[in-house]
Amino acid sequence: MPKLPLYRSLSRLLRPFSLKTVLVAVFVLQIISVVGLLGFLTFYLGSWPVALLSLGAISCSVVVGLAVVNRILQPIAQLQRAIQATAEGNWQTPLPVNNLDELGQLARAFNGMGAKLRDSFTELEHLNVELQHLNREIQRSERRWRQFLDGIPLGIAVYDRQGQMVFASQQARILLCLEDMPSVPSLALEETFIAYRVNSGDRYPTADLPIAQALRGQAGWADDLELRPGNRPIPIEMATTPIFDQTGQVEYAIAAFQDITTRKQAQTLLANYNQTLERQVADRTAALRQAEATQRIILEAIPDLLMRLSGDGVCLDVMNAGSVDLIVEPSAQIGRPMHEVLPADMAAERMHYIRLALQTGQPQVYEYQFQNAKGWHYEESRIVTSGPNEVLAIIRDITERKQAEAAIASQRQFLQNVIDSIPSIIVVKDRHGRVKMANRASAALHGITPTDMVGKLDTDFNPNISISEAAQQHHIHQQVIGTQVPYQGEQEIIDRVGTRRWYQVVISPFRDTGGTVNGVITNCIDITDRKGMETALKTANEKLGRLATLDGLTQIPNRRRFDQYLEQEWQRLVREQQPLSLIMFDVDFFKPYNDCLGHQQGDEALIAIAAAATRAVKRAADLLARYGGEEFAVILPNTRRAGAEIVAKALQAEIAALQIAHPQSPVSDYLTISIGIASVVPTTDQSPEDLIAAADAALYQAKRRGRDRYWIRLI
């Protein structure tokens, strides 16, 4: 039906009120209207029976109206509570269906909707449980593969088609200096794989890296790469494999690389001894490179034997044979216990480490040797837990490394014999101060053998070394290692019995075969006897120096010392632009005093005057000197005219207090002095002679004006 404007206005007016309030209000308005109409009719008609009958009809309509309101509002309230419970997740609150009217149809529709929602959410909960279980299985599988890859002593890195790193094993993060990064760094190739060409120092172009070749869809291999973790060059060998998606596009590139420092060292050593062996190693290396270039998956790029073994020693799978010289073919080992395919002692030892790895959960590494038709072979076995009651055995042929170690040991013994023949002390230490090599002269200093010193700190075998001495020595070693500049000096060294001797010490940086400074070489030559002679000579020179700058009579600085000190302070105060004052004084009428009382009495008077002047000149920086004859001078650095005047008065007071009788003096019965004072702020345009001339002129004025006084002159 059409809605009139009045109807729309009334709807907006009633919108804020609840349905119950509106129904009750309408009902009350209707009752009031009916009661008013009946009252009006009764008053004008005057019929009280009609009024009572109307009142009864009104009461009945009130009861019926309230029942109708309750009939409408009760199902609506039940529907509201059921909807609220459903919103809170309670699906067990159906509406009662008591009638077949519109409210009953609404209740049945709501109950049907609730049942369908309950079924849908139940199905979703089952799907969620299955999804969580699937996620746990995926995470368990991922942890297992990560554990497997971290246990392999190789760097494993995976890049996506955009060249972003998506995975790096533990060894890869160490070699690439990414230890503080997560296993999935999400960094670009040029940011994560910073390599250099071996022995050149040139940056390896990113486009030429084997991993870049794999991203272009080609397997790659190289052994001329060099990484520099901690600025330490490490040559590496790398093999890469592309992984394609269903469309034939490169999706991932996998790189396997390893530290080949030991192999490089072995090749270098063995190349010097036997050219035939060099050709054999070159042939094997070329064959290995060609074989690795054809590998397509990551496990085949690993040169190790990889085997899965159960906790009771049964071979579950031979994942890769690598370059290990197998005792038994892989096909003959799968499904059989180790004691059936390996020698008894080898099987027992491997079983021991399998149990130990399963018990502790830690990788177990051990070495062993065996002999076959080709001779003695050495292998390194790494046992890593890879699942419940299951381990991964990673076996590497280390025959070449052992041969290289034997050659190095022979060379080390040769070097030991050489340095043992040197009479001076020679000690090689690592960067932590531990002895790596020492000769017999060094060990004899402490009454032990060179072997007793290896691997120990100085304080370990010599308890007489103080903490401060050890700290100073460590500081020198770190300075030499850091600057790579040798240290030379003389040191006093104490042995384990407490005897101290002087040594000429030269500490040089120690470089390994790769050129890295990782320690120091100390060479000490005993100079105790020479040091004793130098000490005696120094003492004698100091005594001569003191005698050369002291006045023999008064034992105060002489004219030579005065000239040196004045020149020194003048230059200093020119730089600092501070004042300098000079006092010059001599004894009044000293010649008549000598003529009257004799030169012996005159010398004693000069000695007494020098002692009195020393008491008046109190600052350590001030210098009192005998300028000549009966004339004295006082140099006052950083002193202005007023300060010099105070010192002059103190000189007069101290000498007056001596009361040395002077029968020939016309100015006093006792010895007196005349004083000249000059002050200046030195400049480069002046010289110390200008200050001396001014003080001498002031002294002349003091004498001219009657003696026994001081006169001041500024310049």
Secondary structure, 3 states (H helix, E strand, C coil): CCCCHHHHHHHHHHCCCCHHHHHHHHHHHHHHHHHHHHHHHHHHHCCHHHHHHHHHHHHHHHHHHHHHHHHHHHHHHHHHHHHHHHHCCCCCCCCCCCCCCHHHHHHHHHHHHHHHHHHHHHHHHHHHHHHHHHHHHHHHHHHHHHHHHHHCCCEEEEEECCCEEEEECHHHHHHCCCCCCCCCCCCEHHHHCCCEECCCCCECCHHHCHHHHHHCCCCEEEEEEEECHHHCCEEEEEEEEEEECCCCCEEEEEEEEEECHHHHHHHHHHHCCCHHHHHHHHHHHHHHHHHHHCCCCCHHHCCCEEEEEECCCEEEEEEECCCCCCCCCHHHHCCCEHHHHCCHHHHHHHHHHHHHHHHHCCCEEEEEEEEECCEEEEEEEEEEEEECCEEEEEEEECHHHHHHHHHHHHHHHHHHHHHHCCCCEEEEEECCCCEEEECHHHHHHHCCCHHHHCCCCHHHHCCCCCHHHHHHHHHHHHHHHHHCCCEEEEEEEECCCCCEEEEEEEEEEEECCCCCEEEEEEEEEECHHHHHHHHHHHHHHHHHHHHHHECCCCCCECHHHHHHHHHHHHHHHHHHCCCEEEEEEEECCHHHHHHHHCHHHHHHHHHHHHHHHHHHCCCCCCEEEEEECCEEEEEEECCCHHHHHHHHHHHHHHHHHHCCECCCCCCCCECCEEEEEEEECCCCCCCHHHHHHHHHHHHHHHHHCCCCCEEEEEC
